Amino acid sequence: MGGVPSGRVHNLINIAVYAVVAGGVLIASNQQRADVTATQALYFTLAYFAGTFLLSPDLDLAEGQVDSKRRWGVLGFLWAPYGMMFSHRGLSHTWVLGPLTRLAYLAIMVGIVAGLLFFLWPGLRLPALPQPFILADLWPALLPPLLGYYLSQWLHLIADGVRPDHGMRHGLKKIRRRF
């Protein structure tokens, strides 16, 4: 895979691509070629920058000093187990499952923290999910943040030289070694 960009270069690539995408969407919206609401743009932007700066694929190195882990501040230690669970450029650097592993890990950490808060303060009330909670109804609202998050992740992988079939090739190598 040769030399890969530093964390700073990854961030600059993502910021530059964001500027081009945002500019293109703005121009297309002004010419009535695209219909993007301010809320959709905000969700896309927040997810894109969370994926760039907080949920980088390099969190699989979280047992060391990684920019994404440092940006979590005092909560950065929570990513050390993630770094121990995933080998660098393994499953965490795949195009579909890699980003999902970070979202699932984050959801588990939020669940553990919420569980601890309920245990320590039984009367504590946390924000509730809208009722009824039907995924099909949420899909239009989830699409912009998912696009933003995945685009930020894929730009990182492209810059690292990770091809979309990386997960399949990685798994096939393991299978071949066993036989």
N, C-alpha and C positions, 0 to 999 in steps of 0.2 A: 504494500500500500504506500510505500515511500513516506516522505515527510508530510505530516498533516498540520493544518493551521493551529495556531495557539488559540486559547480562549478569546483573546482580544480580537483576533482576525475573524473568528466565527461570529462574534458580536457585530463587527463592522460589516461583514457580508449580510447579516440579517437586517441590520439597520438600512443599508443601501437598498436591498430588495424591498423592504417595507416602504421606503420612500417612493420607489418606482411603482409599486402596486397601489399605494394610496393615491399617488398622483394620477395614475391611469383610471382608477375608480372615480376620482373626483372629476376628471375630464369627461368620462363616460356619463356620469350623473348629470353634469351640466348640459350635455348634449342629448339628454333623455335616452341614452342607449343602455343605461343600467339604472335599476331602482334599488338603491341601498339606503336604508334608514340610518339615522344617527345612532340608534340603539344597536343595530347590526354592526355598524362600523366600530362602535365602542367595544362590543363583545369580541369582535375579531382582533382588535388592537390589543386589548388586555390579555387575551389568550396567547397572541403572537409573542408579546413581550414577556409573559410568564414562561412560555416555552423557550424563549431565547435566554433569559437571564436567571430563571429559578429552576427550571425543569430540563436542563440540558441533558443530552444523551451521555455526557461525561460524568454524570452523577454515579455511574458504575465505578468511578474512581474515588468515591466519597470517603473512603477510609484515609485518603490523603488530602492534600490541599487543592481543592477544585473551586474555581470562581463561583459556580452555581451554589455550592455548599456554603461558601463564605457569605454569600448574599442572603442566606437564611438567618444570619446573625446567630443569636444564642440557640436557635432551633436547628442549626446546621448539623449538630450531632445526630439528629434523627435520621439523616441520610446515610450514616455509616453502615447500618445493617444492609441497606440497599446495595451499597458498594461491595459488601461481602457476599451477597447472594448472586450477583451477576458479574461474570468475567467481562473485562473490558473488550468491547467490540464483539460481544457474544449476542445473546438474545436481546439485550438492551439496545443494541445498535441495528435492529431490524426495522423495516419500514412501517409495519402495521403494529406488531406486538410490542416493539420497543417503547414507543410512546404510551401505549396502554399500560405497560408495567409500571411506569412512573405515576400515571394517574391512579392506578389501583393501589399502589404503595401509599400515595398521598391520602387516598380515601381511607385506607386502613389506619394510618397515623391519626387522621382526624377522628375516626371512630374510637380509637383508643383514648385520645385526649378527651373526647366527649364522655366516654364511659367513666374515666377518672373524675371528671368534673361532677357527673351525676352521683358518683360514689361519695365524693367529698362533700358535696352540697346537694342533698337529696331533693330539695325544693327548687333547684335551679331550673329555669325554663329557657331553652334554646330555641332559635327560630325554627319553625316547622316548614315542611315541604307543602307546596300548595295542594289542596285537595280538590278533586281526586287527582292522584299522581299517576297520570297515564303518559307513557313515553311517547306515544304517537302524537299527542297534543304538544309535547315539548320539543319535538324534532325541529320545527322551524326556528325555534329560539336556540337550539343547540348547534345548528349547522354553522353559523359564523364563528363561534369560539372553537369548534372542532377544526374548521378550515384554518383558522389562525394558528392554533396549536400545532397541527400536523405540518403546515407549511414551514414553521420555524424549525421543527425537528428534521424535516427532509432536507432543508438547506444545510443543516449541520452535517447530515450524513453524506450529502453530495460533496461538500467541501472535504470530508474525510476520505472520499473515494469509495464509499460503501455503496454497492450496487443494490437495486431493489430485490435481487434474488439472494442477497447475502445470507438470510436466515436459512434458506433451503440448502445453499452450498455448505454452510457451517454445520447443519444437521447431517448432511450426507457424509461429510468428512468423519464425523463421530461414528456413524454407522459403519463406514468402510474400515475404520481402525479396529472395530470389534470383530470383524470377519476376516 
